[in-house]
Amino acid sequence: MCDCDSDSVDSYYETVLKLTKEAGKLINEKIKIRNKKREIKSSNIDLVTETDQAVEKLLIDGLSKEFTTHKFIGEETVSSGGALELTDAPTWIIDPIDGTLNFVHSYPHSCVSIALFINKVPEIGIIFNPMLNQLFTARKGQGAFLNGEPIHVSDTKELSEALLMLEGGTSQEPERMNAVCENVKNLLPVVHGLRSLGSAALNMAMVAAGGSDAYFEFGIHIWDIAAGELIVREAGGVVIDPDGGDLKRFSRRVLCASTQELAEKLARKLVQVYPEPDA
């Protein structure tokens, strides 16, 4: 078993929090640049910028210097051919800028998302939107916080009272796009409203904070949801597969909600999409 006593996790948390704030300063400096250099990944709306790469390097270099045995799953590292494997070893799962398309347009809803898993269990989750100074944090068993103040999910159980978060995503594959349109058409008449921040992590953070009641997406990756999973659960919410079963972290599918009742009702309404799993 890997060392995850409270003193060790305290040290991990203090270190990653400091590095995350440094990453936030870098993002704030670069978001002001209108014509950001970027590259296309899977489609013309799936982008990577030099800042994504610089933030991931800052985090991995800083953490690996302090914790030499820790492992990493980083979005840009994996995109460049790095390993995508979650073992029992302490593993940092990093999305350096979740909401890169927002970042490219200087739209202020992008964030650093980083989580620490030990024995395949999330122990630390941090989502930081430096543009709006929103710092969401959670430690296993210690609750969830926004800028140091406790947060909790809503008590919404009915779709008719729910504000839902969803995304168009970065895939332009016809089956997936059709499912998104069908879900919007089916849900819009029966819920309070639909919202989209353009960031999986921030959508999950909004559910944790009670600002929205549920969120689902097909086509995400583990780095999009790793921190949000812990933050939502520590805020009293549920995180499951969109078909109503247990969350499968590499399935590229997620549904989170304020209550189990709402999660189940939403799952029953969805047109399902099953992307190729990551592992």
C-alpha positions in Angstrom: 0.0 0.0 0.0 1.1 3.5 -0.7 1.8 6.0 2.0 -1.3 8.2 2.5 -1.2 9.1 6.2 -2.6 12.5 7.0 0.8 14.2 7.4 1.8 13.0 3.9 -1.4 14.2 2.3 -1.1 17.5 4.1 2.3 18.0 2.5 0.9 17.0 -0.9 -2.0 19.4 -0.6 0.2 22.4 0.5 2.6 21.8 -2.3 0.0 21.4 -5.1 -2.0 24.4 -3.8 1.1 26.6 -4.1 1.9 25.3 -7.6 -1.7 25.7 -8.7 -1.7 29.3 -7.7 1.5 29.8 -9.7 -0.1 28.2 -12.7 -3.1 30.6 -12.3 -0.8 33.6 -12.5 0.6 32.2 -15.7 -2.9 31.8 -17.2 -3.9 35.3 -16.1 -0.8 36.7 -17.9 -1.5 34.8 -21.1 -5.3 35.2 -21.4 -4.8 38.8 -22.2 -3.1 37.9 -25.5 -5.8 37.9 -28.2 -4.0 35.9 -30.9 -2.8 33.0 -28.9 -0.6 30.4 -30.7 -2.5 27.1 -30.8 -2.6 23.8 -32.5 -5.5 21.6 -33.5 -5.8 18.1 -31.9 -8.8 16.0 -32.9 -10.9 18.7 -34.6 -10.8 22.5 -35.2 -12.5 23.0 -31.8 -10.2 20.7 -29.9 -7.1 22.9 -29.3 -3.9 23.0 -27.4 -1.9 26.2 -26.7 1.6 26.9 -25.5 0.1 27.9 -22.2 -1.5 24.4 -21.7 1.9 22.9 -22.2 3.6 25.4 -19.9 1.1 25.0 -17.1 1.4 21.2 -17.2 5.2 21.4 -17.2 5.1 23.8 -14.2 2.9 21.4 -12.2 4.6 18.2 -13.1 8.1 19.6 -12.6 7.2 21.1 -9.3 5.4 18.0 -7.9 8.0 15.5 -9.2 10.8 17.5 -7.6 9.1 17.3 -4.2 7.6 13.8 -4.5 10.0 11.7 -6.6 8.0 8.4 -6.6 4.7 10.0 -7.7 3.2 9.3 -11.1 1.3 11.6 -13.5 -1.5 11.5 -16.0 -1.5 14.8 -17.8 -3.7 15.8 -20.8 -0.9 17.2 -22.9 1.6 14.4 -21.9 -0.9 11.7 -22.9 -1.7 13.6 -26.1 2.0 13.5 -26.9 2.2 9.7 -26.4 2.6 9.5 -22.6 1.2 6.6 -20.5 -2.4 6.5 -19.5 -2.4 4.2 -16.5 -3.8 4.5 -13.0 -2.1 2.3 -10.5 -2.0 2.2 -6.7 0.9 4.6 -6.6 0.2 8.2 -5.8 -0.9 9.7 -9.2 -1.6 13.3 -10.1 -4.2 13.7 -12.8 -3.9 17.0 -14.5 -5.8 19.1 -17.0 -3.6 22.2 -17.2 -6.3 24.4 -18.8 -9.8 22.9 -18.9 -11.7 25.1 -21.3 -8.9 25.8 -23.8 -11.4 27.0 -26.4 -12.6 29.6 -23.8 -9.0 30.5 -23.1 -8.2 31.0 -26.7 -11.1 33.5 -27.0 -10.3 35.2 -23.6 -13.7 34.0 -22.3 -13.2 33.9 -18.5 -14.3 30.3 -17.8 -11.1 28.2 -17.9 -9.4 26.5 -15.1 -6.6 24.3 -13.8 -8.0 20.9 -12.7 -5.7 18.6 -10.7 -6.4 15.6 -8.5 -4.3 13.2 -6.5 -5.3 9.5 -6.5 -3.8 7.0 -4.0 -4.7 3.3 -4.3 -7.0 4.5 -7.1 -9.0 6.6 -4.7 -9.2 10.4 -5.0 -7.6 12.1 -2.0 -7.2 15.7 -3.2 -9.1 17.7 -5.8 -8.5 21.3 -6.9 -10.2 23.4 -9.6 -8.9 26.9 -10.0 -10.4 29.6 -12.3 -7.8 32.3 -11.9 -9.7 34.9 -14.1 -12.6 34.9 -11.6 -10.5 33.9 -8.6 -12.6 30.8 -8.0 -10.6 28.2 -6.0 -12.6 25.0 -5.4 -10.9 22.5 -3.2 -11.6 19.1 -1.5 -9.8 16.6 0.6 -11.2 13.1 1.1 -13.5 13.1 4.1 -13.0 16.8 4.8 -15.7 18.5 2.7 -15.6 20.8 -0.3 -14.8 24.5 -0.3 -14.9 27.6 -2.6 -12.2 30.1 -1.6 -12.0 28.5 1.8 -15.8 28.6 2.5 -17.7 25.3 2.7 -20.0 24.5 -0.2 -22.8 22.0 -0.6 -24.9 20.7 -3.4 -28.6 21.7 -3.7 -31.4 19.4 -2.5 -33.1 19.2 -5.9 -34.7 15.9 -6.7 -37.0 16.8 -9.6 -36.0 17.5 -13.2 -38.7 20.2 -13.4 -36.8 22.2 -10.7 -33.3 21.5 -12.0 -30.8 23.8 -13.8 -28.7 21.4 -15.9 -25.2 21.8 -17.3 -24.3 20.1 -20.6 -21.7 20.6 -23.4 -21.4 20.2 -27.1 -17.9 18.9 -26.6 -14.9 18.8 -28.9 -16.0 15.9 -31.1 -17.8 16.7 -34.4 -18.6 13.0 -35.0 -22.2 12.9 -36.4 -23.6 10.3 -33.9 -22.4 12.3 -30.9 -23.6 15.6 -32.3 -27.0 14.1 -33.1 -27.2 12.8 -29.5 -26.4 16.2 -28.1 -29.1 17.8 -30.2 -31.6 15.1 -29.1 -30.8 15.5 -25.5 -31.2 19.3 -25.7 -34.6 18.8 -27.5 -35.8 16.3 -24.9 -34.6 18.1 -21.8 -35.3 21.7 -22.5 -39.1 21.4 -22.1 -38.9 19.5 -18.8 -36.2 21.4 -16.8 -35.7 24.8 -15.4 -33.0 25.6 -17.8 -29.8 24.5 -19.6 -26.4 26.0 -19.1 -22.8 25.5 -20.5 -19.6 26.9 -19.2 -17.3 25.2 -21.8 -15.4 23.4 -19.1 -16.2 20.0 -17.6 -14.4 20.8 -14.4 -16.2 24.1 -13.9 -19.5 22.5 -14.7 -18.9 20.0 -12.0 -17.8 22.7 -9.6 -21.1 24.5 -10.2 -23.0 21.4 -9.2 -20.8 21.1 -6.0 -21.5 24.7 -5.1 -25.3 24.4 -5.6 -25.3 26.9 -8.5 -26.6 24.2 -10.8 -28.2 20.8 -10.1 -26.7 18.3 -12.5 -24.3 17.9 -15.4 -23.6 15.2 -17.9 -21.2 14.8 -20.9 -20.1 12.1 -23.3 -16.5 12.3 -24.7 -14.7 13.7 -21.7 -11.4 12.2 -20.3 -10.3 11.3 -16.8 -8.3 14.6 -16.5 -11.5 16.6 -17.1 -13.4 15.0 -14.2 -10.8 13.7 -11.7 -10.8 16.8 -9.4 -14.5 17.4 -9.9 -15.4 13.9 -8.9 -14.0 14.4 -5.4 -15.3 18.0 -5.1 -18.9 17.0 -6.0 -18.9 14.0 -3.6 -17.4 15.9 -0.8 -20.1 18.6 -1.3 -22.7 15.9 -0.8 -23.5 15.1 -4.5 -23.3 12.0 -6.6 -21.1 11.1 -9.6 -22.2 8.1 -11.7 -22.2 6.8 -15.3 -24.9 8.5 -17.5 -26.7 5.2 -17.8 -27.2 5.1 -14.0 -24.4 2.7 -13.1 -21.2 3.3 -11.3 -18.7 5.8 -12.7 -16.1 4.3 -14.9 -13.3 6.8 -14.9 -11.8 5.8 -18.3 -15.2 5.4 -20.1 -15.2 9.1 -21.2 -18.7 9.5 -19.8 -19.9 11.3 -16.6 -23.1 12.4 -14.9 -23.1 14.3 -11.6 -26.1 15.6 -9.6 -27.1 17.1 -6.4 -29.1 14.0 -5.3 -29.3 10.3 -6.3 -33.0 10.8 -7.2 -32.2 13.6 -9.7 -29.3 11.6 -11.1 -31.5 8.6 -11.8 -34.3 10.6 -13.4 -31.8 12.4 -15.7 -30.1 9.1 -16.7 -33.4 7.7 -17.8 -34.1 10.7 -20.1 -30.7 10.7 -21.9 -29.9 9.5 -25.4 -26.7 7.6 -24.6 -23.4 7.8 -26.5 -20.6 5.3 -25.8 -17.2 6.8 -27.0 -14.2 4.5 -27.4 -12.9 4.2 -23.8 -9.4 5.5 -22.9 -8.5 2.3 -21.1 
